[in-house]
């Protein structure tokens, strides 16, 4: 059972770009008879229909339009309206090959959807390399997104010579609804049916102001704490697994921020419920030896932590947090993580610098619930501990 849960939660979000959209991102040769592409713009404000032809949907049955309905416009007079029918096996993505700004440091947009939605958003370089972030938005409310480009991570199936996003090379933008993906991945991220709409406004690349990253590096005695997510961002940069409920709660008193993430579960929603995130791409994770976080619950609950390398190799360990409703530090040394498939890794060792996904799962078969069948666990300052390097000449 855990094998299926981790296989579903630690998925490869490769974002399969339809061939017809690749030419805009430099992946296919442009026919000699094709007109030259328009110069990239730094901001799509959707105030007119003029730039609408620069956008495309992966699903031929989906539609894109500029709406002037004030309810569905975040600012100004227009927004992009993406309408599609959610159905199994159909990948729902929109993209443009005309977004770019030299020396930009931030991707911004405003988002709204008709239902809670797990999304992948990101940018593409001229060489076709794609850098993405995973985020979750609630229904029927505008979400303001402002993310440092350095926080975006190279897509798992993408190749880039320096594995580093170059803002001067950005030439496209994409957004995908991650519901209804095939197999266990789709089961983990959820299914949708019927008509769906996503609205975008003010999609752009900016140079100022630089938004606060959800990650930080904090000196500690004997080393440093590399925080993957402190949950202070107004956007949740991760995805619920198996219909997990997600909400912000007051943070751990000894954590640096003010907010934490509460993951709620219900009996009958599936055994493994949780949250998956991608560490920000700008972090140097080399030398890490322990997983670190704060956790709180007032119920007995078994937690499983999994770390996945870029090649898909997964390592996991399990802990229990005292069910007293108080915040507790949790440390899990890498030695406690067992390989999901011992034959899958080339060296049989969890390589910190290769960590591509971090997954928190609650085993609902080994967890209590409150009256009504609901339970929850709160987490804060999820990170990795990197010990200080010994002085030269010492082991």
Phi, psi and omega in degrees: 000314178297325178303315180292321181297313180290324178298326180279320185286326183261061188278165174262110177267079188277346180053082183287106183280122178302142183307325182296341181263351189288328184300328180293338181252017173078014183270333179241150177292141178273126180305150183298332183274352183286143177292154179296139180294150180292154178296147181292152178248155181273342184212130168258106179262352175058035178279348176211172180276359190300322184262002180302322180297347179279356179252149180216151176251142179292326180272116181300337180277348179283160179232149175236135181208161172264121179258145175249008178295116185304330180295331184248023175240126182282319179206155183075214186244355183215157175212158177277128180248119180253113183244131182206161177260116179287124179206152185302140173079003181249117183279125184253107181216146170236154183202163172221147175256022187231030175251126180189151177200121181299136176064021176294152178233004188210137172256128181233153174190166172237133189232148175208144181219158181280349179213159175305133192222132170269129188232153162243128178230150179178191183232159178238141174274168180298333179277002178095350178296137183242133178241132191225162169231149178255128180214160182236134176235148177278175185274147166061031173213144181287134176244124178270123183247129175215109188231131174300138179301329179293343178280341180288148186242144180300128179302147192296330180262003184271156179236138175214133187304317182256002180050035181219130181292130178252106183305326181291345181260357182294131182222005181201168181221146176219155176216132181227137170277124187266013174283157172065024173290162185291155168062212183296331177300313179297322177296321182290319184271347174108156178249150174230154174222149174089184184292136179230152174222140171233134178247139176237144175215150175051052176278120185199171173244131183231163176256336177212152353278157176284120181287160178288132176283151175283352181253157175201164175242125187238117178299142176224161177299123179083013179160214180211154174257121176260104183279122178281326178201125177259000175062024176270340180297143176294347178251140175275109182269063178188178187232141175286143177251129178056052174060032174297141172277141182233129173205159178273142177224165177303141186281174178293136183303327183268000174279161186284333185261193184248349187231153176228173178252128174256126178253118182252152182221157176229148176294138178096354180272002186118150185294317187254113181238141181178215191210139179232137179222160175253124177302143178305141186293338185281351187281141171263108183260002184298140178087355180295144182231350182215147167272140182224141174194169168255144180218150181212136173203152174254014181230152171295128181204134176265124181255140175241126176252133179231141175237132183243134175277168183299331181276005178094354178293135185236143176232141183219159174210163183233146177218164171235137180258135178307128185275057184248007179074014180248155177285134179230138173288139177238125176238130179231102178295148182302334178297338180276351180274126179262143177294134178299318176223101185305333183275353188276335184264141184290334181237357178067019183232136176290113182265111186301319184293343180266001183296125186242336178218145170237132188231132174244121181237144174251125178277098185289347174282348177230050182211143177273164177227160175277169175306131185102352173086018182251141174221167181201156174224136177254143178228153180212153177044061176285122184200187179234143178261128177247113179290154178294143178289139178294153178303153180302137181092351178252147180290000000 
